[in-house]
Amino acid sequence: MSYASFHDVRFPISVSRGAKGGPERKTDIITLGSGIEHRNARHAHSRRRWNAGYGVKSLDALHRVIAFFEERRGRLYGFRWRDPMDYKSCTPSQSISPMDQTLGMGDGEKIRFPLIVRYGVDYAPYMRPITKPLVSSVRVALNSIEQRMESNVVWDSESVGVCFREPPPRGTLVTAGFIFDVPVRFDADFLEVDLVAFQAGQIPNIPLVEIVGI
């Protein structure tokens, strides 16, 4: 997908806080005559979906969403979405630290380390690539010693990660903490709003879906 089809602007956070949704997986399940199941994941990464209508609590908020929808031309342009349930490298109640997520180990040659968030610990941890961080929030550490941004390490938009001016020595633990958004698009080209139903408490349907691969 061309970056020209993505607008680097965030959906209104006041609305996203009330949204409903989460990650979606695609799993093929074949049941044999014996009853034994064979399961296969169709995609390596999950894809998140939300309904932003749950966050619309006033006519003014609804008006802002309609304006946002029109400027994105419906499904044509992607944009940033702040997932109210998962937007930090740490748990929601904690403050980010440069030791939140392990990005890798230094080998004396590598200088670029993409941002990731790890889910799970013991069995099959999932490494989620982070492509839309809040760059100003990124904090980096080497062996638990925080590094000065712009001095020892810079943001690299090409690899969507941090880039060291000098490669971390072999065996050095590279960690980071950050706030991040999700690249999404509207999942409909039509927003049907029944004003009478809305005033009676019925939410509008405003579907959003994560854009994978940018």
N, C-alpha and C positions, 0 to 999 in steps of 0.2 A: 504494500500500500504506500502511496506517495504521502510524504509529510504535508504536502499541500492540501490534502484532504483532512487534515487535523488542525483544529483551532486550539492554540495553547491558552485556553480560558477555562475557568472552573465553573461548573454548575453551582447555582446558589446554595451555599452551605446550610443556610437556615431551612431550606427545604429538604436537603439530603439527610439531615439529622433524623427525620421522621420516616425515611424510606423503609421498605421491606424487601428483603432479598438475601442473596448469598451465593456461594460457589456451586457450580454444577459440573458433574462428571458424566462421561458417556462410557458405559460398560456393556459389552456384549456378553450375554450369558447363554450358554448352550447346555441343556439338560439331556443327558444320555438316557437310554432306556432303563439303565440300572439305577437312575436317580442321581448319579454323580454329576456335579456341575463343573463346567469349564468356563472360567471368566477371563475376559481380556479387555484391557483398557484401550479405547479407541484413540485417545489423545494423551499426550504426556502431561499436559497442563489442564487445570480446571478452567472454566469460563464462568464469570460471575454475571448474575442478572439481578435487576432491582425493579421495583415499581415505585417511582418517585411520587406518585399520587398520594401516598399515605402521609407525606410531609407537607402537603398543601393545606394550610389551615385558614387562609383568608383569601378574599378576592384579589388583594394586592399581590400575594404570593403567586396565585394562579396567573395573574397578568404577567409577572416576571418570567414565569416558566414558558408561557406562550411566546413572549418576545424572544426568549432564548431559543426556543424551538424554531421560530421563523428565521432567526439569524443563522442557525445551523442548517437551514433548508431541510428539515426533517432528518432523514437518515444519511444525508449526503456528507456532512462533516462531523468528525469525532471531536471530543472535548474531554477535559479533566473531570473526574468525579471523586469526591472525598467520601470514601466508605465509612460511615459512622461507627462501624463495628471493628474495622481493621484498617488503620491508617498510619500506624507507627511500628518501628522496628522492635518495640517492646510491647508489653500488655497495655491495654487502654488506661489503667490506673497509674502506670509508672511514667516517669520522665525519661526521654531518650538519653542514652549514654553511648560513648564511642565503642563500648564493648558489647553492644546488644547482639550483633550478628557477625558470624565468622564468614569472611569473604574468601579466605584461602590462606595458604602458607607461602612465604617468600622463597624463591629459589635462586636469588642472586641475579636473575635476568628479567623476570616478568615485572612490568611496571603498571599494567592496567588490571583492575579488579572490578568486575561488574557487581552491582548491588543485588542482593538476594535477601529473601526472608525465609527462614527455615521453619517448617511445621512438623512437629513430632520429634521423637528422640530415639527410641529403641529399635523399632521394627523396619519401617520404610519411610524415613523422613522425606518430606517433599520440599524441594528447593524452588521457590517461586521467584522468577526474575522480576525485578522492579525497574520499570522503564520511565515512570513519571514521578520522580522524587521532587520534593521541595528542596531545591539545590542549596538554599541558604541554611537549611536545617542539618545538612550532612556533617557528621563528626567522625573522625577516623583515628584509630589507634594502632600502634605497632607494639606487640607484647604488652598490652594494657597501658601504654604511654601515649596520651593523646598528641596528635600531630597538628601543627598549625596549618590551616588551609591557606592556599596561595603561597605559602612559604615552602613547605615540604611536599605538599600534595595539592593537586588541582582537580577540578571537575572535568571529566571527559565526556562530552555529549555523544561522541561517536560510539563509544563502547557502553554508554549509559552506566558509568561507574567512576571510580576514582583513579587518578593517574599520578604516580609518584615521580618526582624529578630524578630520584635515584632508586634503582630497584631494591626492595627490601632484601636483606641478607637471607641466605638459606636458613630455613627453620623458623623464620619470624612469623608470628601469628598476626594476620591482618584482620581487623574487625572494624565495624562501623555502626552508627546509629543514625536514624533519619525519619522524617515524616514523608509520606508518599500519597499520590493520587493514583487512580486507575484510568487508563484510556478507555472511553466508552463512546457509544453513539445511541441515538434514539432507535428503538426497535420497531418503529411505526412511522409512516409518512402522514398519519392522520391522527390528530388529537381531538377526540370527541368529548366535548364538555357540555353537559346538561346543567345549565345554571340553576334550574329549579331543584334538581336532585342534589346539586352541590350545597345549596343553602339548607337543604333538609338533612345534610350530614353524609351524603354519599360521596365517596372519593372519586376523582377522575382517574382514568387509566393512563399512566405515563411510563411505558416500559423502556428500560435501558438495558443494554447488553455490552459486556466487555469486548474491546477490540483486541484480538490476539495478534502478536507479531509486530507491534510498533513500540 
